[in-house]
Amino acid sequence: MRIPHILQEEFWSLFFGVHGMTETEALRRMPSQRRSRERVERILEAASCEIAEKGSDAIRMGAVAHRAGVPIGSLYQYFPDKSAIIRTLAERANEACRGCIIEALSSPRTIDELCAAYAALISEYLEIFRADPLVRDIRYATLADKSLRDIEIAECWILGDLLADAVLRIRPDLDRENLRHRTFTIMALAEAAMRLAVSLPEVEGTALVETYTEMAMGELRRL
């Protein structure tokens, strides 16, 4: 079995290639013209740089507009406030992660293979979290913004369903409703473990994620 290698470049390639319908919830209006879409992309790239350098709490709409080379009025045409920008970036990050997870969980045909694929995913994502301040800051921003917390919870249900589908491919006799609550918990705890790990010294953070991974694989094997 091939366990996908999720490079940071691959993650960001997916991230900047995402233009999902969920963005309409964060954008004031979805642009239809190519020039307008390109302007939105410049705004999001500028915001990404600002967040990476200063953190989401410190970014200002004026600084984003200046960096993107757009009038402040144009910025507000698309994003009513900085929370809307962060929500759009969070939704893109979720979709990019989801694409990688779908690929990783599509091939396992035994519990051992599924555990190996899941462990590889967790290890790769820890490195992405550590390597990129934008990913870290977007994840931490969810703690302070209720709308972002709601997005994260909904995403954990989606990812839990993906994991449940992978388990049911191996164990079709299991009850789906019972299973999906357990796989939701596995995915939600993964997110919490990542956030905590990157706030600790590297050795302690790695040990924490390894402990979580062992617990998650133990739960998968007990299904």
N, C-alpha and C positions, 0 to 999 in steps of 0.2 A: 504493500500500500504506500502511495506517495502522500506524505504529510506536507501540505503547502507551506512554503517559506514566505511569510508575510513581511516583506521589506518595508521600511518607512516610505521609500519612494513609491512603492505600489499603493500603499494606503493613501498617500496624498494625490496620486494619479486618480484614484477612485473618488477622493474627496472633491477635487476640483472638476470632476466629470459628472457630479451629481446635480441634477436639476429637477428634483422630484416635486410632485404636486403638494407635498407637505409644506413646501416653502411658502405657499399662498397664505398660510396661517401666520407667518412672521412678516412677510413683505406686505407693504401697504397696497401695492398692486403689482401683478405679474406682467412685466413688459413683454410685448409681442414683437416689437421691431428689433432687428439684430443690433442696431446701434445702442438701443436702450439696454438690451441684455448684456452687451459688452460693458456698459457703464456700471451695471449692477455687479458684474464680476470684478471690476476694478475696485469698487467700494468694498466688496467682501475681502479681496486680497489685501487692501489697505488696512481694513479692520483686523485681519489676521496678524499682520505685522505689528500693529499697535498693541494688540493683546499680548503677543509673544514678547514684546519689549517691555511693556508697562503693566500688564495685567488688566483684566476686564474692568476692575473697579476704577482704574485711572484713565481709561480712554475717554475721549471727548468727541462729540459729533463733528465739531469744527476741525479737529486734528485729522479725523478720518477723511473728511471731505477734501482737505488740503493735500493729504497724501495721495488720494485717489485722483486728484486733479479735476474735481467736479465742484460746481457751485453748491453751497450749503443748502440752497432751496431744492436742488436736484436730489440731494441725499434724502431730504425729508419727503420727497415725492414717493420714495420707495420704502423707507424705514422711518416709522414715527419716532423711534427713540433707539438708544443703544441696546436695550433689551431685545428689540426685534432683530437687530443684527446678530446678537449672540444666539438667539433662538435659531436663526437660519443656519449659522455655523454649527450649532449643536445637532440640528437635524441632518445636515450634510455628513457630519462625523458619524452619526448613528447609521446612516445608509451605507457609508463606506465600510464601517465595521461589519455591518450585516452582510455585505457582499463577500467579505473575506470569510466570515463564519459559515455562510452557505457553502462556499467552496470546500472548506475544511471538513464539514460534516456530511458531505454528499457521498463520500466513498466508503466509509467504514461499514463492514458487514458482520463484525463481531464486537462484543463488548470490549475486548482487549484493544482492538483497533480504534474504537470510539474513544476510549480513555487516552490512548496515545495521541490521537488527533486533538482532543480537548486540551491535554497538557501542553502540547506544542503551541496551540493558540494562546493560552494564558502566558506562556513564556515570551512569545513574540510581542504580545500587547504590553507586557511590562516594559520591554525595551522601548516600544514606541512612546509610552507614557513618560519614560525617563528622558528620552532623547528630545522630545518636542514640548516646549513650554505652552504652546497653543492648546494642545490636547489636554494637558494638565489643567490649564486655567478654565477651559470650557467645562470640564468635569467638575471642578470645584465651584464654578458659578451655579451649578444646579442646586447646590445646598442652600443658596440664599434667595432663589427665585422660584416661587411656587409653580409658575407655568413651566419652567424648565424641569422641576421635579416631576410634574405630571408627564412631561415628554419622556423622562427617563424611566418612569414606572411603566408607561405604555410600551417603551422599547424593550424593557426586560420581559414583558409578556410575549412580545414578538420573538425575541431570542429564545425564550423558554420554549415556545412552540416549535422553533427550529430544532432545538435539542430533543424535544419530545418526539418529533418526527423521526429523528435519527435513531432514537431508542426503539420506537415502534417498528421500524424497519427490521430490527434485530429481534425484538420481543413483541410480536403482534398480539399476544395474549393479554397484555397489560391494559388496564383501564385508563383511557386517555385523560379523563378529567382529573383523576387522582394524580396521574403522572405529570400533567402540565403544572400543577401547583408545586410539585417538587422541583421540576426543571426551572420554573420561574425563580424559586428560591436560590438554586445553584447560580443562575445568571445574576441575580440581584446581589448576592454575596461576592461574586467575582468583581463587580463594579466597586463595591465598598472596599474590597481587599486591595484593588489597584490604587484607589485614592489614598488609602492609609499607607501603602507600601512606599509611594513616591514621597511621602512626607517624613519618612524615617531614613536613617543612615542606610546606605546601599545594602550592607550585609544583613541588617535586621529586616529591611524591606523584602529582600530576596527570600529570607527564611519564612517570613509571613506568607508570601505568595506560594511557596512550596508547601507549607502546611495547609493552606486553603486547597491547593490542587489535590493533595492527598485525600483530604476530606471529600472533595467533590467526586474524585474517582471511586472512593469507597462507597459513596451514595449510589453512583451509577452501577457499580458491581452488585449492590444489594437489591436492585430493582427486580 
